[in-house]
Amino acid sequence: MYYIDPAECIDCGACEPVCPVTAIFYEYSVPMKWHSYIAKNASYFG
Ligand code: SF4
C-alpha cells in the first residue's frame, strides 16, 4: 500500500485519474466504505 502525506499533497489531482486500481480520491469524495483509510493515511505520517 502506498500512502499520501496530507501535509505534502497540494490536491492537484494528477494522481487520481492515473491510478490503475481507482484507489485515489479527493478527501471529500472518498467512498463511505473507505473512510477509515483517511485517518490511516494521516497517521502513517504521524
Ligand atoms: S493530488 Fe496526487 S499528484 Fe497531486 S500532490 Fe497530491 S498526491 Fe501528488
Residues whose N, C-alpha, C, O or C-beta is under 5 A from the ligand:
A	BS01	SF4	I4 E8 C9 I10 D11 C12 G13 A14 C15
